């Protein structure tokens, strides 16, 4: 787990993003095991919309597509 020091608002923003990354990673794992899992597909699409949303842009300057690519690569590599 990431260490959260300093600004409480920044800590909250980081926690939201970390949670979204963990949820996206889990959804991708479910899709990898069962490509027809509609719930996992829906969750992954919802999280991709979050990574492209103005709200996400308010929380961080990290490119949402970068996060999506990294997590997809992680799951594809079996990590």
mmCIF file of the N, C-alpha and C atoms, coordinates in Angstrom:
data_MODEL
# 
_entry.id   MODEL 
# 
loop_
_atom_site.group_PDB 
_atom_site.id 
_atom_site.type_symbol 
_atom_site.label_atom_id 
_atom_site.label_alt_id 
_atom_site.label_comp_id 
_atom_site.label_asym_id 
_atom_site.label_entity_id 
_atom_site.label_seq_id 
_atom_site.pdbx_PDB_ins_code 
_atom_site.Cartn_x 
_atom_site.Cartn_y 
_atom_site.Cartn_z 
_atom_site.occupancy 
_atom_site.B_iso_or_equiv 
_atom_site.pdbx_formal_charge 
_atom_site.auth_seq_id 
_atom_site.auth_comp_id 
_atom_site.auth_asym_id 
_atom_site.auth_atom_id 
_atom_site.pdbx_PDB_model_num 
ATOM 1   N N  . UNK A 1 1  ? 0.840   -1.168  0.000   1.00 0.00 ? 1  UNK A N  1 
ATOM 2   C CA . UNK A 1 1  ? 0.000   0.000   0.000   1.00 0.00 ? 1  UNK A CA 1 
ATOM 3   C C  . UNK A 1 1  ? 0.888   1.235   0.000   1.00 0.00 ? 1  UNK A C  1 
ATOM 4   N N  . UNK A 1 2  ? 0.465   2.246   -0.746  1.00 0.00 ? 2  UNK A N  1 
ATOM 5   C CA . UNK A 1 2  ? 1.220   3.484   -0.835  1.00 0.00 ? 2  UNK A CA 1 
ATOM 6   C C  . UNK A 1 2  ? 1.175   4.233   0.490   1.00 0.00 ? 2  UNK A C  1 
ATOM 7   N N  . UNK A 1 3  ? 2.289   4.849   0.808   1.00 0.00 ? 3  UNK A N  1 
ATOM 8   C CA . UNK A 1 3  ? 2.349   5.656   2.023   1.00 0.00 ? 3  UNK A CA 1 
ATOM 9   C C  . UNK A 1 3  ? 1.739   7.019   1.716   1.00 0.00 ? 3  UNK A C  1 
ATOM 10  N N  . UNK A 1 4  ? 0.815   7.439   2.544   1.00 0.00 ? 4  UNK A N  1 
ATOM 11  C CA . UNK A 1 4  ? 0.119   8.698   2.322   1.00 0.00 ? 4  UNK A CA 1 
ATOM 12  C C  . UNK A 1 4  ? 0.526   9.702   3.393   1.00 0.00 ? 4  UNK A C  1 
ATOM 13  N N  . UNK A 1 5  ? 1.376   10.639  3.004   1.00 0.00 ? 5  UNK A N  1 
ATOM 14  C CA . UNK A 1 5  ? 1.811   11.707  3.895   1.00 0.00 ? 5  UNK A CA 1 
ATOM 15  C C  . UNK A 1 5  ? 1.416   13.041  3.277   1.00 0.00 ? 5  UNK A C  1 
ATOM 16  N N  . UNK A 1 6  ? 1.448   14.080  4.078   1.00 0.00 ? 6  UNK A N  1 
ATOM 17  C CA . UNK A 1 6  ? 1.270   15.411  3.535   1.00 0.00 ? 6  UNK A CA 1 
ATOM 18  C C  . UNK A 1 6  ? -0.171  15.851  3.419   1.00 0.00 ? 6  UNK A C  1 
ATOM 19  N N  . UNK A 1 7  ? -0.485  16.445  2.292   1.00 0.00 ? 7  UNK A N  1 
ATOM 20  C CA . UNK A 1 7  ? -1.775  17.064  2.030   1.00 0.00 ? 7  UNK A CA 1 
ATOM 21  C C  . UNK A 1 7  ? -2.901  16.031  2.046   1.00 0.00 ? 7  UNK A C  1 
ATOM 22  N N  . UNK A 1 8  ? -3.886  16.210  2.919   1.00 0.00 ? 8  UNK A N  1 
ATOM 23  C CA . UNK A 1 8  ? -4.972  15.227  2.993   1.00 0.00 ? 8  UNK A CA 1 
ATOM 24  C C  . UNK A 1 8  ? -5.801  15.142  1.712   1.00 0.00 ? 8  UNK A C  1 
ATOM 25  N N  . UNK A 1 9  ? -5.938  16.250  0.994   1.00 0.00 ? 9  UNK A N  1 
ATOM 26  C CA . UNK A 1 9  ? -6.692  16.223  -0.261  1.00 0.00 ? 9  UNK A CA 1 
ATOM 27  C C  . UNK A 1 9  ? -5.941  15.443  -1.333  1.00 0.00 ? 9  UNK A C  1 
ATOM 28  N N  . UNK A 1 10 ? -4.633  15.622  -1.367  1.00 0.00 ? 10 UNK A N  1 
ATOM 29  C CA . UNK A 1 10 ? -3.808  14.853  -2.301  1.00 0.00 ? 10 UNK A CA 1 
ATOM 30  C C  . UNK A 1 10 ? -3.847  13.370  -1.932  1.00 0.00 ? 10 UNK A C  1 
ATOM 31  N N  . UNK A 1 11 ? -3.818  13.079  -0.636  1.00 0.00 ? 11 UNK A N  1 
ATOM 32  C CA . UNK A 1 11 ? -3.910  11.687  -0.181  1.00 0.00 ? 11 UNK A CA 1 
ATOM 33  C C  . UNK A 1 11 ? -5.224  11.054  -0.624  1.00 0.00 ? 11 UNK A C  1 
ATOM 34  N N  . UNK A 1 12 ? -6.306  11.804  -0.498  1.00 0.00 ? 12 UNK A N  1 
ATOM 35  C CA . UNK A 1 12 ? -7.613  11.300  -0.915  1.00 0.00 ? 12 UNK A CA 1 
ATOM 36  C C  . UNK A 1 12 ? -7.633  11.060  -2.422  1.00 0.00 ? 12 UNK A C  1 
ATOM 37  N N  . UNK A 1 13 ? -7.118  11.996  -3.197  1.00 0.00 ? 13 UNK A N  1 
ATOM 38  C CA . UNK A 1 13 ? -7.063  11.840  -4.653  1.00 0.00 ? 13 UNK A CA 1 
ATOM 39  C C  . UNK A 1 13 ? -6.251  10.599  -5.016  1.00 0.00 ? 13 UNK A C  1 
ATOM 40  N N  . UNK A 1 14 ? -5.108  10.431  -4.374  1.00 0.00 ? 14 UNK A N  1 
ATOM 41  C CA . UNK A 1 14 ? -4.265  9.261   -4.645  1.00 0.00 ? 14 UNK A CA 1 
ATOM 42  C C  . UNK A 1 14 ? -4.978  7.964   -4.279  1.00 0.00 ? 14 UNK A C  1 
ATOM 43  N N  . UNK A 1 15 ? -5.682  7.969   -3.158  1.00 0.00 ? 15 UNK A N  1 
ATOM 44  C CA . UNK A 1 15 ? -6.403  6.771   -2.726  1.00 0.00 ? 15 UNK A CA 1 
ATOM 45  C C  . UNK A 1 15 ? -7.513  6.411   -3.727  1.00 0.00 ? 15 UNK A C  1 
ATOM 46  N N  . UNK A 1 16 ? -8.195  7.414   -4.259  1.00 0.00 ? 16 UNK A N  1 
ATOM 47  C CA . UNK A 1 16 ? -9.246  7.174   -5.249  1.00 0.00 ? 16 UNK A CA 1 
ATOM 48  C C  . UNK A 1 16 ? -8.648  6.532   -6.494  1.00 0.00 ? 16 UNK A C  1 
ATOM 49  N N  . UNK A 1 17 ? -7.527  7.061   -6.943  1.00 0.00 ? 17 UNK A N  1 
ATOM 50  C CA . UNK A 1 17 ? -6.887  6.537   -8.158  1.00 0.00 ? 17 UNK A CA 1 
ATOM 51  C C  . UNK A 1 17 ? -6.340  5.137   -7.923  1.00 0.00 ? 17 UNK A C  1 
ATOM 52  N N  . UNK A 1 18 ? -5.722  4.909   -6.788  1.00 0.00 ? 18 UNK A N  1 
ATOM 53  C CA . UNK A 1 18 ? -5.209  3.576   -6.460  1.00 0.00 ? 18 UNK A CA 1 
ATOM 54  C C  . UNK A 1 18 ? -6.345  2.562   -6.431  1.00 0.00 ? 18 UNK A C  1 
ATOM 55  N N  . UNK A 1 19 ? -7.458  2.935   -5.839  1.00 0.00 ? 19 UNK A N  1 
ATOM 56  C CA . UNK A 1 19 ? -8.610  2.045   -5.781  1.00 0.00 ? 19 UNK A CA 1 
ATOM 57  C C  . UNK A 1 19 ? -9.132  1.739   -7.188  1.00 0.00 ? 19 UNK A C  1 
ATOM 58  N N  . UNK A 1 20 ? -9.214  2.761   -8.030  1.00 0.00 ? 20 UNK A N  1 
ATOM 59  C CA . UNK A 1 20 ? -9.670  2.555   -9.411  1.00 0.00 ? 20 UNK A CA 1 
ATOM 60  C C  . UNK A 1 20 ? -8.713  1.635   -10.163 1.00 0.00 ? 20 UNK A C  1 
ATOM 61  N N  . UNK A 1 21 ? -7.423  1.792   -9.958  1.00 0.00 ? 21 UNK A N  1 
ATOM 62  C CA . UNK A 1 21 ? -6.433  0.915   -10.605 1.00 0.00 ? 21 UNK A CA 1 
ATOM 63  C C  . UNK A 1 21 ? -6.608  -0.529  -10.141 1.00 0.00 ? 21 UNK A C  1 
ATOM 64  N N  . UNK A 1 22 ? -6.784  -0.723  -8.849  1.00 0.00 ? 22 UNK A N  1 
ATOM 65  C CA . UNK A 1 22 ? -6.985  -2.079  -8.320  1.00 0.00 ? 22 UNK A CA 1 
ATOM 66  C C  . UNK A 1 22 ? -8.264  -2.701  -8.868  1.00 0.00 ? 22 UNK A C  1 
ATOM 67  N N  . UNK A 1 23 ? -9.334  -1.905  -8.939  1.00 0.00 ? 23 UNK A N  1 
ATOM 68  C CA . UNK A 1 23 ? -10.594 -2.410  -9.484  1.00 0.00 ? 23 UNK A CA 1 
ATOM 69  C C  . UNK A 1 23 ? -10.453 -2.750  -10.961 1.00 0.00 ? 23 UNK A C  1 
ATOM 70  N N  . UNK A 1 24 ? -9.755  -1.903  -11.716 1.00 0.00 ? 24 UNK A N  1 
ATOM 71  C CA . UNK A 1 24 ? -9.553  -2.158  -13.147 1.00 0.00 ? 24 UNK A CA 1 
ATOM 72  C C  . UNK A 1 24 ? -8.714  -3.419  -13.352 1.00 0.00 ? 24 UNK A C  1 
ATOM 73  N N  . UNK A 1 25 ? -7.651  -3.547  -12.569 1.00 0.00 ? 25 UNK A N  1 
ATOM 74  C CA . UNK A 1 25 ? -6.798  -4.739  -12.635 1.00 0.00 ? 25 UNK A CA 1 
ATOM 75  C C  . UNK A 1 25 ? -7.622  -6.004  -12.373 1.00 0.00 ? 25 UNK A C  1 
ATOM 76  N N  . UNK A 1 26 ? -8.464  -5.975  -11.348 1.00 0.00 ? 26 UNK A N  1 
ATOM 77  C CA . UNK A 1 26 ? -9.297  -7.139  -11.023 1.00 0.00 ? 26 UNK A CA 1 
ATOM 78  C C  . UNK A 1 26 ? -10.294 -7.442  -12.133 1.00 0.00 ? 26 UNK A C  1 
ATOM 79  N N  . UNK A 1 27 ? -10.891 -6.408  -12.714 1.00 0.00 ? 27 UNK A N  1 
ATOM 80  C CA . UNK A 1 27 ? -11.828 -6.612  -13.822 1.00 0.00 ? 27 UNK A CA 1 
ATOM 81  C C  . UNK A 1 27 ? -11.109 -7.243  -15.014 1.00 0.00 ? 27 UNK A C  1 
ATOM 82  N N  . UNK A 1 28 ? -9.899  -6.761  -15.315 1.00 0.00 ? 28 UNK A N  1 
ATOM 83  C CA . UNK A 1 28 ? -9.138  -7.328  -16.431 1.00 0.00 ? 28 UNK A CA 1 
ATOM 84  C C  . UNK A 1 28 ? -8.787  -8.799  -16.190 1.00 0.00 ? 28 UNK A C  1 
ATOM 85  N N  . UNK A 1 29 ? -8.459  -9.133  -14.960 1.00 0.00 ? 29 UNK A N  1 
ATOM 86  C CA . UNK A 1 29 ? -8.163  -10.535 -14.633 1.00 0.00 ? 29 UNK A CA 1 
ATOM 87  C C  . UNK A 1 29 ? -9.389  -11.408 -14.859 1.00 0.00 ? 29 UNK A C  1 
ATOM 88  N N  . UNK A 1 30 ? -10.552 -10.919 -14.452 1.00 0.00 ? 30 UNK A N  1 
ATOM 89  C CA . UNK A 1 30 ? -11.796 -11.675 -14.653 1.00 0.00 ? 30 UNK A CA 1 
ATOM 90  C C  . UNK A 1 30 ? -12.080 -11.846 -16.144 1.00 0.00 ? 30 UNK A C  1 
ATOM 91  N N  . UNK A 1 31 ? -11.844 -10.803 -16.926 1.00 0.00 ? 31 UNK A N  1 
ATOM 92  C CA . UNK A 1 31 ? -12.060 -10.871 -18.371 1.00 0.00 ? 31 UNK A CA 1 
ATOM 93  C C  . UNK A 1 31 ? -11.085 -11.856 -19.005 1.00 0.00 ? 31 UNK A C  1 
ATOM 94  N N  . UNK A 1 32 ? -9.861  -11.866 -18.517 1.00 0.00 ? 32 UNK A N  1 
ATOM 95  C CA . UNK A 1 32 ? -8.861  -12.796 -19.063 1.00 0.00 ? 32 UNK A CA 1 
ATOM 96  C C  . UNK A 1 32 ? -9.290  -14.244 -18.817 1.00 0.00 ? 32 UNK A C  1 
ATOM 97  N N  . UNK A 1 33 ? -9.844  -14.513 -17.628 1.00 0.00 ? 33 UNK A N  1 
ATOM 98  C CA . UNK A 1 33 ? -10.307 -15.866 -17.307 1.00 0.00 ? 33 UNK A CA 1 
ATOM 99  C C  . UNK A 1 33 ? -11.578 -16.232 -18.062 1.00 0.00 ? 33 UNK A C  1 
ATOM 100 N N  . UNK A 1 34 ? -12.456 -15.238 -18.242 1.00 0.00 ? 34 UNK A N  1 
ATOM 101 C CA . UNK A 1 34 ? -13.737 -15.480 -18.909 1.00 0.00 ? 34 UNK A CA 1 
ATOM 102 C C  . UNK A 1 34 ? -14.089 -14.252 -19.745 1.00 0.00 ? 34 UNK A C  1 
ATOM 103 N N  . UNK A 1 35 ? -13.716 -14.247 -21.037 1.00 0.00 ? 35 UNK A N  1 
ATOM 104 C CA . UNK A 1 35 ? -13.967 -13.084 -21.891 1.00 0.00 ? 35 UNK A CA 1 
ATOM 105 C C  . UNK A 1 35 ? -15.451 -12.715 -22.040 1.00 0.00 ? 35 UNK A C  1 
ATOM 106 N N  . UNK A 1 36 ? -16.345 -13.610 -21.680 1.00 0.00 ? 36 UNK A N  1 
ATOM 107 C CA . UNK A 1 36 ? -17.782 -13.340 -21.793 1.00 0.00 ? 36 UNK A CA 1 
ATOM 108 C C  . UNK A 1 36 ? -18.396 -12.832 -20.487 1.00 0.00 ? 36 UNK A C  1 
ATOM 109 N N  . UNK A 1 37 ? -17.571 -12.529 -19.499 1.00 0.00 ? 37 UNK A N  1 
ATOM 110 C CA . UNK A 1 37 ? -18.060 -12.043 -18.214 1.00 0.00 ? 37 UNK A CA 1 
ATOM 111 C C  . UNK A 1 37 ? -18.569 -10.605 -18.383 1.00 0.00 ? 37 UNK A C  1 
ATOM 112 N N  . UNK A 1 38 ? -19.889 -10.477 -18.532 1.00 0.00 ? 38 UNK A N  1 
ATOM 113 C CA . UNK A 1 38 ? -20.496 -9.167  -18.812 1.00 0.00 ? 38 UNK A CA 1 
ATOM 114 C C  . UNK A 1 38 ? -20.303 -8.177  -17.669 1.00 0.00 ? 38 UNK A C  1 
ATOM 115 N N  . UNK A 1 39 ? -20.336 -8.660  -16.434 1.00 0.00 ? 39 UNK A N  1 
ATOM 116 C CA . UNK A 1 39 ? -20.142 -7.762  -15.292 1.00 0.00 ? 39 UNK A CA 1 
ATOM 117 C C  . UNK A 1 39 ? -18.730 -7.176  -15.300 1.00 0.00 ? 39 UNK A C  1 
ATOM 118 N N  . UNK A 1 40 ? -17.744 -8.029  -15.555 1.00 0.00 ? 40 UNK A N  1 
ATOM 119 C CA . UNK A 1 40 ? -16.357 -7.567  -15.587 1.00 0.00 ? 40 UNK A CA 1 
ATOM 120 C C  . UNK A 1 40 ? -16.124 -6.622  -16.763 1.00 0.00 ? 40 UNK A C  1 
ATOM 121 N N  . UNK A 1 41 ? -16.709 -6.934  -17.908 1.00 0.00 ? 41 UNK A N  1 
ATOM 122 C CA . UNK A 1 41 ? -16.587 -6.057  -19.077 1.00 0.00 ? 41 UNK A CA 1 
ATOM 123 C C  . UNK A 1 41 ? -17.203 -4.691  -18.782 1.00 0.00 ? 41 UNK A C  1 
ATOM 124 N N  . UNK A 1 42 ? -18.356 -4.693  -18.167 1.00 0.00 ? 42 UNK A N  1 
ATOM 125 C CA . UNK A 1 42 ? -19.034 -3.448  -17.823 1.00 0.00 ? 42 UNK A CA 1 
ATOM 126 C C  . UNK A 1 42 ? -18.206 -2.632  -16.827 1.00 0.00 ? 42 UNK A C  1 
ATOM 127 N N  . UNK A 1 43 ? -17.653 -3.307  -15.833 1.00 0.00 ? 43 UNK A N  1 
ATOM 128 C CA . UNK A 1 43 ? -16.826 -2.615  -14.839 1.00 0.00 ? 43 UNK A CA 1 
ATOM 129 C C  . UNK A 1 43 ? -15.581 -2.021  -15.484 1.00 0.00 ? 43 UNK A C  1 
ATOM 130 N N  . UNK A 1 44 ? -14.933 -2.792  -16.363 1.00 0.00 ? 44 UNK A N  1 
ATOM 131 C CA . UNK A 1 44 ? -13.729 -2.296  -17.030 1.00 0.00 ? 44 UNK A CA 1 
ATOM 132 C C  . UNK A 1 44 ? -14.052 -1.061  -17.874 1.00 0.00 ? 44 UNK A C  1 
ATOM 133 N N  . UNK A 1 45 ? -15.154 -1.094  -18.604 1.00 0.00 ? 45 UNK A N  1 
ATOM 134 C CA . UNK A 1 45 ? -15.541 0.053   -19.431 1.00 0.00 ? 45 UNK A CA 1 
ATOM 135 C C  . UNK A 1 45 ? -15.871 1.269   -18.567 1.00 0.00 ? 45 UNK A C  1 
ATOM 136 N N  . UNK A 1 46 ? -16.543 1.034   -17.459 1.00 0.00 ? 46 UNK A N  1 
ATOM 137 C CA . UNK A 1 46 ? -16.864 2.128   -16.541 1.00 0.00 ? 46 UNK A CA 1 
ATOM 138 C C  . UNK A 1 46 ? -15.585 2.770   -15.994 1.00 0.00 ? 46 UNK A C  1 
ATOM 139 N N  . UNK A 1 47 ? -14.613 1.950   -15.648 1.00 0.00 ? 47 UNK A N  1 
ATOM 140 C CA . UNK A 1 47 ? -13.351 2.472   -15.125 1.00 0.00 ? 47 UNK A CA 1 
ATOM 141 C C  . UNK A 1 47 ? -12.556 3.187   -16.215 1.00 0.00 ? 47 UNK A C  1 
ATOM 142 N N  . UNK A 1 48 ? -12.617 2.706   -17.453 1.00 0.00 ? 48 UNK A N  1 
ATOM 143 C CA . UNK A 1 48 ? -11.951 3.408   -18.548 1.00 0.00 ? 48 UNK A CA 1 
ATOM 144 C C  . UNK A 1 48 ? -12.582 4.788   -18.744 1.00 0.00 ? 48 UNK A C  1 
ATOM 145 N N  . UNK A 1 49 ? -13.899 4.873   -18.617 1.00 0.00 ? 49 UNK A N  1 
ATOM 146 C CA . UNK A 1 49 ? -14.558 6.181   -18.697 1.00 0.00 ? 49 UNK A CA 1 
ATOM 147 C C  . UNK A 1 49 ? -14.057 7.090   -17.569 1.00 0.00 ? 49 UNK A C  1 
ATOM 148 N N  . UNK A 1 50 ? -13.886 6.523   -16.367 1.00 0.00 ? 50 UNK A N  1 
ATOM 149 C CA . UNK A 1 50 ? -13.347 7.306   -15.252 1.00 0.00 ? 50 UNK A CA 1 
ATOM 150 C C  . UNK A 1 50 ? -11.957 7.837   -15.586 1.00 0.00 ? 50 UNK A C  1 
ATOM 151 N N  . UNK A 1 51 ? -11.075 6.982   -16.150 1.00 0.00 ? 51 UNK A N  1 
ATOM 152 C CA . UNK A 1 51 ? -9.709  7.397   -16.466 1.00 0.00 ? 51 UNK A CA 1 
ATOM 153 C C  . UNK A 1 51 ? -9.664  8.474   -17.557 1.00 0.00 ? 51 UNK A C  1 
ATOM 154 N N  . UNK A 1 52 ? -10.758 8.648   -18.281 1.00 0.00 ? 52 UNK A N  1 
ATOM 155 C CA . UNK A 1 52 ? -10.847 9.687   -19.310 1.00 0.00 ? 52 UNK A CA 1 
ATOM 156 C C  . UNK A 1 52 ? -11.722 10.867  -18.890 1.00 0.00 ? 52 UNK A C  1 
ATOM 157 N N  . UNK A 1 53 ? -12.204 10.855  -17.672 1.00 0.00 ? 53 UNK A N  1 
ATOM 158 C CA . UNK A 1 53 ? -13.182 11.849  -17.234 1.00 0.00 ? 53 UNK A CA 1 
ATOM 159 C C  . UNK A 1 53 ? -12.522 13.139  -16.729 1.00 0.00 ? 53 UNK A C  1 
ATOM 160 N N  . UNK A 1 54 ? -13.293 14.217  -16.754 1.00 0.00 ? 54 UNK A N  1 
ATOM 161 C CA . UNK A 1 54 ? -12.795 15.457  -16.152 1.00 0.00 ? 54 UNK A CA 1 
ATOM 162 C C  . UNK A 1 54 ? -12.490 15.288  -14.650 1.00 0.00 ? 54 UNK A C  1 
ATOM 163 N N  . UNK A 1 55 ? -13.277 14.459  -13.959 1.00 0.00 ? 55 UNK A N  1 
ATOM 164 C CA . UNK A 1 55 ? -13.046 14.205  -12.536 1.00 0.00 ? 55 UNK A CA 1 
ATOM 165 C C  . UNK A 1 55 ? -11.661 13.611  -12.331 1.00 0.00 ? 55 UNK A C  1 
ATOM 166 N N  . UNK A 1 56 ? -11.290 12.626  -13.164 1.00 0.00 ? 56 UNK A N  1 
ATOM 167 C CA . UNK A 1 56 ? -9.957  12.029  -13.076 1.00 0.00 ? 56 UNK A CA 1 
ATOM 168 C C  . UNK A 1 56 ? -8.898  13.113  -13.298 1.00 0.00 ? 56 UNK A C  1 
ATOM 169 N N  . UNK A 1 57 ? -9.129  13.969  -14.300 1.00 0.00 ? 57 UNK A N  1 
ATOM 170 C CA . UNK A 1 57 ? -8.187  15.044  -14.590 1.00 0.00 ? 57 UNK A CA 1 
ATOM 171 C C  . UNK A 1 57 ? -8.051  16.037  -13.452 1.00 0.00 ? 57 UNK A C  1 
ATOM 172 N N  . UNK A 1 58 ? -9.076  16.163  -12.643 1.00 0.00 ? 58 UNK A N  1 
ATOM 173 C CA . UNK A 1 58 ? -9.021  17.020  -11.459 1.00 0.00 ? 58 UNK A CA 1 
ATOM 174 C C  . UNK A 1 58 ? -8.157  16.383  -10.377 1.00 0.00 ? 58 UNK A C  1 
ATOM 175 N N  . UNK A 1 59 ? -8.175  15.060  -10.322 1.00 0.00 ? 59 UNK A N  1 
ATOM 176 C CA . UNK A 1 59 ? -7.451  14.337  -9.272  1.00 0.00 ? 59 UNK A CA 1 
ATOM 177 C C  . UNK A 1 59 ? -5.960  14.224  -9.537  1.00 0.00 ? 59 UNK A C  1 
ATOM 178 N N  . UNK A 1 60 ? -5.569  14.171  -10.828 1.00 0.00 ? 60 UNK A N  1 
ATOM 179 C CA . UNK A 1 60 ? -4.169  13.911  -11.156 1.00 0.00 ? 60 UNK A CA 1 
ATOM 180 C C  . UNK A 1 60 ? -3.816  14.442  -12.531 1.00 0.00 ? 60 UNK A C  1 
ATOM 181 N N  . UNK A 1 61 ? -2.519  14.577  -12.766 1.00 0.00 ? 61 UNK A N  1 
ATOM 182 C CA . UNK A 1 61 ? -2.037  14.951  -14.096 1.00 0.00 ? 61 UNK A CA 1 
ATOM 183 C C  . UNK A 1 61 ? -1.542  13.730  -14.871 1.00 0.00 ? 61 UNK A C  1 
ATOM 184 N N  . UNK A 1 62 ? -1.602  12.548  -14.275 1.00 0.00 ? 62 UNK A N  1 
ATOM 185 C CA . UNK A 1 62 ? -1.160  11.318  -14.946 1.00 0.00 ? 62 UNK A CA 1 
ATOM 186 C C  . UNK A 1 62 ? -2.158  10.968  -16.040 1.00 0.00 ? 62 UNK A C  1 
ATOM 187 N N  . UNK A 1 63 ? -1.660  10.744  -17.236 1.00 0.00 ? 63 UNK A N  1 
ATOM 188 C CA . UNK A 1 63 ? -2.501  10.420  -18.379 1.00 0.00 ? 63 UNK A CA 1 
ATOM 189 C C  . UNK A 1 63 ? -3.268  9.125   -18.138 1.00 0.00 ? 63 UNK A C  1 
ATOM 190 N N  . UNK A 1 64 ? -4.590  9.178   -18.280 1.00 0.00 ? 64 UNK A N  1 
ATOM 191 C CA . UNK A 1 64 ? -5.427  8.001   -18.063 1.00 0.00 ? 64 UNK A CA 1 
ATOM 192 C C  . UNK A 1 64 ? -5.106  6.868   -19.020 1.00 0.00 ? 64 UNK A C  1 
ATOM 193 N N  . UNK A 1 65 ? -4.777  7.207   -20.270 1.00 0.00 ? 65 UNK A N  1 
ATOM 194 C CA . UNK A 1 65 ? -4.417  6.170   -21.235 1.00 0.00 ? 65 UNK A CA 1 
ATOM 195 C C  . UNK A 1 65 ? -3.136  5.446   -20.825 1.00 0.00 ? 65 UNK A C  1 
ATOM 196 N N  . UNK A 1 66 ? -2.221  6.173   -20.210 1.00 0.00 ? 66 UNK A N  1 
ATOM 197 C CA . UNK A 1 66 ? -0.997  5.562   -19.705 1.00 0.00 ? 66 UNK A CA 1 
ATOM 198 C C  . UNK A 1 66 ? -1.331  4.503   -18.656 1.00 0.00 ? 66 UNK A C  1 
ATOM 199 N N  . UNK A 1 67 ? -2.218  4.844   -17.726 1.00 0.00 ? 67 UNK A N  1 
ATOM 200 C CA . UNK A 1 67 ? -2.630  3.896   -16.681 1.00 0.00 ? 67 UNK A CA 1 
ATOM 201 C C  . UNK A 1 67 ? -3.275  2.670   -17.312 1.00 0.00 ? 67 UNK A C  1 
ATOM 202 N N  . UNK A 1 68 ? -4.192  2.890   -18.247 1.00 0.00 ? 68 UNK A N  1 
ATOM 203 C CA . UNK A 1 68 ? -4.886  1.783   -18.910 1.00 0.00 ? 68 UNK A CA 1 
ATOM 204 C C  . UNK A 1 68 ? -3.888  0.879   -19.620 1.00 0.00 ? 68 UNK A C  1 
ATOM 205 N N  . UNK A 1 69 ? -2.969  1.455   -20.382 1.00 0.00 ? 69 UNK A N  1 
ATOM 206 C CA . UNK A 1 69 ? -1.961  0.649   -21.105 1.00 0.00 ? 69 UNK A CA 1 
ATOM 207 C C  . UNK A 1 69 ? -1.104  -0.163  -20.144 1.00 0.00 ? 69 UNK A C  1 
ATOM 208 N N  . UNK A 1 70 ? -0.647  0.463   -19.067 1.00 0.00 ? 70 UNK A N  1 
ATOM 209 C CA . UNK A 1 70 ? 0.215   -0.224  -18.103 1.00 0.00 ? 70 UNK A CA 1 
ATOM 210 C C  . UNK A 1 70 ? -0.511  -1.391  -17.433 1.00 0.00 ? 70 UNK A C  1 
ATOM 211 N N  . UNK A 1 71 ? -1.760  -1.172  -17.032 1.00 0.00 ? 71 UNK A N  1 
ATOM 212 C CA . UNK A 1 71 ? -2.500  -2.243  -16.365 1.00 0.00 ? 71 UNK A CA 1 
ATOM 213 C C  . UNK A 1 71 ? -2.835  -3.372  -17.338 1.00 0.00 ? 71 UNK A C  1 
ATOM 214 N N  . UNK A 1 72 ? -3.186  -3.029  -18.570 1.00 0.00 ? 72 UNK A N  1 
ATOM 215 C CA . UNK A 1 72 ? -3.438  -4.080  -19.579 1.00 0.00 ? 72 UNK A CA 1 
ATOM 216 C C  . UNK A 1 72 ? -2.183  -4.905  -19.829 1.00 0.00 ? 72 UNK A C  1 
ATOM 217 N N  . UNK A 1 73 ? -1.037  -4.234  -19.935 1.00 0.00 ? 73 UNK A N  1 
ATOM 218 C CA . UNK A 1 73 ? 0.234   -4.931  -20.162 1.00 0.00 ? 73 UNK A CA 1 
ATOM 219 C C  . UNK A 1 73 ? 0.564   -5.830  -18.972 1.00 0.00 ? 73 UNK A C  1 
ATOM 220 N N  . UNK A 1 74 ? 0.321   -5.353  -17.776 1.00 0.00 ? 74 UNK A N  1 
ATOM 221 C CA . UNK A 1 74 ? 0.579   -6.125  -16.561 1.00 0.00 ? 74 UNK A CA 1 
ATOM 222 C C  . UNK A 1 74 ? -0.231  -7.428  -16.579 1.00 0.00 ? 74 UNK A C  1 
ATOM 223 N N  . UNK A 1 75 ? -1.495  -7.342  -16.922 1.00 0.00 ? 75 UNK A N  1 
ATOM 224 C CA . UNK A 1 75 ? -2.356  -8.529  -16.940 1.00 0.00 ? 75 UNK A CA 1 
ATOM 225 C C  . UNK A 1 75 ? -1.974  -9.436  -18.097 1.00 0.00 ? 75 UNK A C  1 
ATOM 226 N N  . UNK A 1 76 ? -1.645  -8.867  -19.242 1.00 0.00 ? 76 UNK A N  1 
ATOM 227 C CA . UNK A 1 76 ? -1.242  -9.675  -20.407 1.00 0.00 ? 76 UNK A CA 1 
ATOM 228 C C  . UNK A 1 76 ? 0.031   -10.467 -20.108 1.00 0.00 ? 76 UNK A C  1 
ATOM 229 N N  . UNK A 1 77 ? 0.924   -9.865  -19.308 1.00 0.00 ? 77 UNK A N  1 
ATOM 230 C CA . UNK A 1 77 ? 2.184   -10.530 -18.936 1.00 0.00 ? 77 UNK A CA 1 
ATOM 231 C C  . UNK A 1 77 ? 1.999   -11.548 -17.818 1.00 0.00 ? 77 UNK A C  1 
ATOM 232 N N  . UNK A 1 78 ? 0.778   -11.648 -17.293 1.00 0.00 ? 78 UNK A N  1 
ATOM 233 C CA . UNK A 1 78 ? 0.512   -12.620 -16.252 1.00 0.00 ? 78 UNK A CA 1 
ATOM 234 C C  . UNK A 1 78 ? 0.885   -12.179 -14.851 1.00 0.00 ? 78 UNK A C  1 
ATOM 235 N N  . UNK A 1 79 ? 1.067   -10.903 -14.649 1.00 0.00 ? 79 UNK A N  1 
ATOM 236 C CA . UNK A 1 79 ? 1.413   -10.402 -13.304 1.00 0.00 ? 79 UNK A CA 1 
ATOM 237 C C  . UNK A 1 79 ? 0.186   -10.128 -12.496 1.00 0.00 ? 79 UNK A C  1 
# 
